Amino acid sequence: MSNVEQEADNSKRNSEESDVVLKNQQMVRVQQMDTVEWIQQKRKDKDSADGFAVRTSRYFSQEESAGSLFIQTQQ
């Protein structure tokens, strides 16, 4: 194999390796974006659940207050 052929072969191999590296980097980026989206969704879910818990707690606190007021007025 001549030097020119070896250089062409090496160049082709390097190009293929670069393509593989680029594809791997792209896959990592996609996975990172998916992870970020997953985390954001979990935060939204948690915020929503926390908000529901606060609203529920307030609702039951109001009911208890109203109930004790009702009991006091009945006595």
N, C-alpha and C positions, 0 to 999 in steps of 0.2 A: 504494500500500500504506500503510495507516494505521500509526501508531506502535505500536499494540497488536499488529497483525499482524507488524510487523518484530521487536518484542520476542519474540513467540511463536516466530518463525522462528529468531531468534538463540539463544533458549533451547534449541530443538530441536537446532540445529546444535552448540551447546556440549555438550549431553547426548550426542550421537552421538560427538563428538570425545573426550569423557571415557570413553565406553565403549571406544573404540578404544585409548586410552592404557591403560586398565585391562587389556584383553585382552593388549596388548603386554607389560605388566608381569608378568602371569600367565605368559605364554609364557617370558619371561626367567627367572622363578623356576623353572619346570619344567626349563628347560635347565640352570640352575645345580644343581638337585637331581640331575638325571641325571649331570652332570659329577662331582659329589661322590660319587655312588654308583659311578661308573666308577673314580674315583681310589681309593676304598676297596677295590673289588674287585681292582684292580691291586696295591695294597699287600698284600692277603691272598695273591694269587697269588705275589708276590715273597717274602713271608715263608714261604710254603709251599715255594717253590723253594729259598730259602736254607736252610730246615730240612732239606730233602732233601739238599742239597749237604753240609751239615755231617754228617748221619747217614752219607752215603755215604763221605765223607772219613774219618770215624772207623772205619767198617767196614773200609775198605781199609788204614788204618793198623794196625788190629788184625790183619788178615790178614798184612800184611808182618811185623809183630812175631812173630806165631806162626810164620810161614814161616822167619824167620831163626833162631828158637829151634829149630825142627825141624832146620834145616841144621846148627846148632852141635852138637846132640845126636847127629847122624849121624856127625860127624867123629871 
